Amino acid sequence: MKPQLAQQAKTVGDAAPGPFASFVRFVVCGGGIGVLSSGAVALLAGAMPWVVANAVITVASTVLCTELHALFTFGTGKRAGWRRHWQSAGSATAAYAVTSLAMLILHLVQSSPGMLTEQVVYLSASGLAGTGRFLVLRLFVFAGGRDGGQDQDRKQDRDRAFVRKAAAARRRVVSVPTRLPNRVLTPAALAVGS
């Protein structure tokens, strides 16, 4: 009973940040990762098609940003679960489409734009898509701050723990003495569930 009271006291005082603080944190985390990603896309695009490089960097940066947004931006107090990663991936897919479309239009307008022009277009499209992502993440994915989704996450944690315990029980080796009429044989190791 005491650990539950301590846990309640700890989480009751910690409120999720307000919209302005969340937006500033989102810009710092997402913007910082976005700037690093734009350079990584440019470097990676030298070794593969730009669209593929953008996809690879978008996936990696989305996973990293979702974790940062769960822990820092929206103040959930814990790492993002699979559900939040998938929801965040949906908004990242839309952002990927916006940045790819912007670059496609750039390359249609200018056959071989310079790296600086590509960066300006990419970062502008990323800023527009990022604003949309913030709204989606704030209003839907991390809507409840510390309380939103925690019941679902706790249920998933309990389910995972149950599955791990069941798997461990199946692998456990049990020593059982085998008896025949009027004689006891040496204990035989029997694998449960094998």
Protein Blocks (a to p, Z undefined) as FASTA:
>chain_A
ZZmmmmmmmmmmmccddfklmmmmmmmmmmmmmmmmmmmmmmmmmmmcfklmmmmmmmmm
mmmmmmmmmmmmnonopacdfklmmmmmmmmmmmmmmmmmmmmmmmmmpmbacfklmmmm
mmmmmmmmmmmmmmmmmmmmmmnommnoklmmmmmmmmmmmmmmmmmmmmpccdddddde
hiacddddddehZZ
